[in-house]
Amino acid sequence: MRSTKRHNWIYIVIWVLAFALVNYPIGAWASVKLDPFILGMPFSVFYFWMAYSVLILAGILLAWKVMKD
């Protein structure tokens, strides 16, 4: 049981870090650092597309792991 609680906290920390990537100040600072295009998109659009994808995946993983126990 102790191991499961530790894993739940790890998933919660991963979600909080992913959430920080899309919010001020980290999201605003990181999204304007580069000017080139990546996959045909400006870097800021690509950054937020990837950051929100990571946030959604972390949320799904968190819900699955925490609610499973």
C-alpha atoms as an extended CHARMM CRD file, in Angstrom:
* protein
*
        69  EXT
         1         1  MET       CA              0.0000000000        0.0000000000        0.0000000000  PROA      1               0.0000000000
         2         2  ARG       CA              2.8360000000        2.3760000000        0.7850000000  PROA      2               0.0000000000
         3         3  SER       CA              4.3080000000        1.9660000000       -2.6720000000  PROA      3               0.0000000000
         4         4  THR       CA              0.9800000000        2.8160000000       -4.3010000000  PROA      4               0.0000000000
         5         5  LYS       CA              0.6710000000        6.0740000000       -2.3830000000  PROA      5               0.0000000000
         6         6  ARG       CA              4.1960000000        7.0560000000       -3.4020000000  PROA      6               0.0000000000
         7         7  HSD       CA              3.3700000000        6.3810000000       -7.0390000000  PROA      7               0.0000000000
         8         8  ASN       CA              0.2080000000        8.4880000000       -6.7380000000  PROA      8               0.0000000000
         9         9  TRP       CA              2.2700000000       11.4200000000       -5.4740000000  PROA      9               0.0000000000
        10        10  ILE       CA              4.7070000000       11.0080000000       -8.3550000000  PROA      10              0.0000000000
        11        11  TYR       CA              1.8420000000       11.1790000000      -10.8540000000  PROA      11              0.0000000000
        12        12  ILE       CA              0.4170000000       14.2520000000       -9.1250000000  PROA      12              0.0000000000
        13        13  VAL       CA              3.8180000000       15.9880000000       -9.2770000000  PROA      13              0.0000000000
        14        14  ILE       CA              4.1260000000       15.1290000000      -12.9870000000  PROA      14              0.0000000000
        15        15  TRP       CA              0.6890000000       16.6630000000      -13.6140000000  PROA      15              0.0000000000
        16        16  VAL       CA              1.5540000000       19.8220000000      -11.6540000000  PROA      16              0.0000000000
        17        17  LEU       CA              4.7920000000       20.2340000000      -13.6360000000  PROA      17              0.0000000000
        18        18  ALA       CA              2.9230000000       19.7430000000      -16.9200000000  PROA      18              0.0000000000
        19        19  PHE       CA              0.3410000000       22.3000000000      -15.7540000000  PROA      19              0.0000000000
        20        20  ALA       CA              3.1420000000       24.7590000000      -14.9780000000  PROA      20              0.0000000000
        21        21  LEU       CA              4.4060000000       24.4500000000      -18.5790000000  PROA      21              0.0000000000
        22        22  VAL       CA              1.2460000000       26.0630000000      -19.9440000000  PROA      22              0.0000000000
        23        23  ASN       CA              0.7910000000       28.8100000000      -17.3500000000  PROA      23              0.0000000000
        24        24  TYR       CA              2.4710000000       32.0760000000      -16.5200000000  PROA      24              0.0000000000
        25        25  PRO       CA              5.4240000000       32.6100000000      -15.9320000000  PROA      25              0.0000000000
        26        26  ILE       CA              6.9390000000       29.3970000000      -17.3100000000  PROA      26              0.0000000000
        27        27  GLY       CA              4.6690000000       29.1330000000      -20.3570000000  PROA      27              0.0000000000
        28        28  ALA       CA              5.0440000000       32.8010000000      -21.2640000000  PROA      28              0.0000000000
        29        29  TRP       CA              8.8150000000       32.6960000000      -20.8390000000  PROA      29              0.0000000000
        30        30  ALA       CA              9.4490000000       29.4230000000      -22.6800000000  PROA      30              0.0000000000
        31        31  SER       CA              7.1080000000       29.9990000000      -25.6090000000  PROA      31              0.0000000000
        32        32  VAL       CA              8.9000000000       33.1150000000      -26.8730000000  PROA      32              0.0000000000
        33        33  LYS       CA             12.4770000000       31.8470000000      -26.6580000000  PROA      33              0.0000000000
        34        34  LEU       CA             12.8630000000       30.6780000000      -30.2580000000  PROA      34              0.0000000000
        35        35  ASP       CA             11.7190000000       32.1740000000      -33.5540000000  PROA      35              0.0000000000
        36        36  PRO       CA             12.0100000000       29.3620000000      -36.1040000000  PROA      36              0.0000000000
        37        37  PHE       CA              9.2160000000       27.2420000000      -37.4410000000  PROA      37              0.0000000000
        38        38  ILE       CA              8.7810000000       23.6570000000      -36.2610000000  PROA      38              0.0000000000
        39        39  LEU       CA              6.5100000000       21.3380000000      -38.2620000000  PROA      39              0.0000000000
        40        40  GLY       CA              5.3080000000       24.3930000000      -40.1810000000  PROA      40              0.0000000000
        41        41  MET       CA              4.1630000000       26.2050000000      -37.0360000000  PROA      41              0.0000000000
        42        42  PRO       CA              5.7420000000       29.1190000000      -35.2160000000  PROA      42              0.0000000000
        43        43  PHE       CA              7.6170000000       27.9250000000      -32.1360000000  PROA      43              0.0000000000
        44        44  SER       CA              5.1090000000       29.4240000000      -29.6760000000  PROA      44              0.0000000000
        45        45  VAL       CA              2.2160000000       27.5280000000      -31.2870000000  PROA      45              0.0000000000
        46        46  PHE       CA              4.2560000000       24.3180000000      -31.3510000000  PROA      46              0.0000000000
        47        47  TYR       CA              5.2940000000       24.8030000000      -27.7130000000  PROA      47              0.0000000000
        48        48  PHE       CA              1.7290000000       25.2040000000      -26.4760000000  PROA      48              0.0000000000
        49        49  TRP       CA              0.4930000000       22.3570000000      -28.6780000000  PROA      49              0.0000000000
        50        50  MET       CA              3.0980000000       20.0270000000      -27.1490000000  PROA      50              0.0000000000
        51        51  ALA       CA              2.6750000000       21.3700000000      -23.6040000000  PROA      51              0.0000000000
        52        52  TYR       CA             -1.0960000000       20.8880000000      -23.6700000000  PROA      52              0.0000000000
        53        53  SER       CA             -0.6440000000       17.4200000000      -25.1570000000  PROA      53              0.0000000000
        54        54  VAL       CA              1.6630000000       16.5060000000      -22.2740000000  PROA      54              0.0000000000
        55        55  LEU       CA             -0.8170000000       18.0170000000      -19.7950000000  PROA      55              0.0000000000
        56        56  ILE       CA             -3.7000000000       15.9910000000      -21.2270000000  PROA      56              0.0000000000
        57        57  LEU       CA             -1.6810000000       12.7660000000      -21.2360000000  PROA      57              0.0000000000
        58        58  ALA       CA             -0.4830000000       13.3840000000      -17.6730000000  PROA      58              0.0000000000
        59        59  GLY       CA             -4.0680000000       14.0390000000      -16.5720000000  PROA      59              0.0000000000
        60        60  ILE       CA             -5.2860000000       10.8170000000      -18.1680000000  PROA      60              0.0000000000
        61        61  LEU       CA             -2.4220000000        8.8580000000      -16.6010000000  PROA      61              0.0000000000
        62        62  LEU       CA             -3.0890000000       10.4480000000      -13.2100000000  PROA      62              0.0000000000
        63        63  ALA       CA             -6.8090000000        9.6800000000      -13.3600000000  PROA      63              0.0000000000
        64        64  TRP       CA             -6.1860000000        6.1320000000      -14.4660000000  PROA      64              0.0000000000
        65        65  LYS       CA             -3.5500000000        5.3430000000      -11.8450000000  PROA      65              0.0000000000
        66        66  VAL       CA             -5.1360000000        7.1490000000       -8.8910000000  PROA      66              0.0000000000
        67        67  MET       CA             -8.6950000000        5.9790000000       -9.5050000000  PROA      67              0.0000000000
        68        68  LYS       CA             -7.5580000000        2.4140000000      -10.1700000000  PROA      68              0.0000000000
        69        69  ASP       CA             -6.3400000000        2.0000000000       -6.5830000000  PROA      69              0.0000000000
